[in-house]
Amino acid sequence: MMRKLIQAVGRRVHQLGGRNSQSLGASKGRGNLLLQQRVGKLFEPLQPKTLRWGIAPVTLMAEDFVNALSVLPPREHRITACVDAYRSQSLEFGDRHRVPNVFTSFEQLAKCPDVDAVYISPSNGMHCELCHLMLNHDKHVLCEQPLAMTEQQVMGLMDKAQARGLFLMEGIWSRCTPAYRMLRDHLKRDQLGRVYHVDCSLGWPISKDLVDYTGYAGVTRDLAPYALQFALWVYRAVPQSIRVRGKLNRQGVDVANTIDVYFSDNRTARLTLSTQDTLSNEVQIFGERGNARLNNLWCPDLLVLQNVDYSFTLPQSKEPTTYHNRIGLCYEAQEVRNCILAGRTQSCLFSHNESRLLSNLTNQVHDMLGEQWEKVLALRDQQKQQQKVQQQKLKELQKQKEKKQIEQQQKKQKQLLQQEMQQQVQNN
């Protein structure tokens, strides 16, 4: 397995699509209204107040989401439909969670009149298509990260949700947790002073077979969006440039990388990601008047502010979650319900424009690593060509050596034959 540390490269951050966004606020006009936390009713509030959820499809992440819903009041959240290509799996899920509508096609769920909102968590490549399908059938959407694979696709979903008056949110659920909300309050009140650096380390070992042979997309696709969103959340600004150092395996998949993000006024963020080493999975903020630390990026239960500990007790479900602290999805579900009841098409905790920016930056990092991979491949091809030339030279030398040995043997045999003939002549 090749372990190639790519040289650092720098790049200016691209403009976001055709709209020259310079901050994380929504674009002018309707977008600004949508970003505000207190806005007028943009569509009719949900009636009745129970939010009826569809699960598309049945996955381990969906199981955690259902566990999270179980700690919320049943009069506010209820699962009314689920779908999976394997009917047996869909039925088993439906039986365990008492889901009245069980389907084997996404279109059936999209058409179900008993569903208000859909939780989407299939493989990444299916996210955009499923979001469009559900929006086309007037369903509100909560979609796991990424919302789509490109910025243009994200913009298409944004426009459709706003045009149809439907709620759409990318599942950056950390923004909804109590620790994040408390930290945001302290940042707003400038208690840390001017923040100048953010540090984030995410990583745990993933088996070599999983990375090499299952189509694993790499740490940029898997972990970078979560780390990037935190830096954007702290600074509330578009970066000026990014630099990436990555380690690729033989298939060109980034198994570790370090992303340096540069903002105006000499503010920086360093994001360290790995599928090889166990990292802290913590985030730290450094300010001129104090520091802050969250003990977990996704759902922290400890916030350290200027050496003072603030603990947060997470709700407890009957069944454990598959992923660490995913019970915290309950805060995201409640945010979705609150926004829908208020008639909003997006959440101020993670707006549509932030989804655009996150997609833009993630793809830039991925492209930068891809360019380096192309250089690695070109260097590998050059080395192979050099080896081929060297081998050809060695073969030629070997042939010349063998030819010379044969000529020497033939000469020696000829000399021996001449000696024998001379000896016979003398004897006669």
Disulfide bonds with the S-S distance in Angstrom:
none
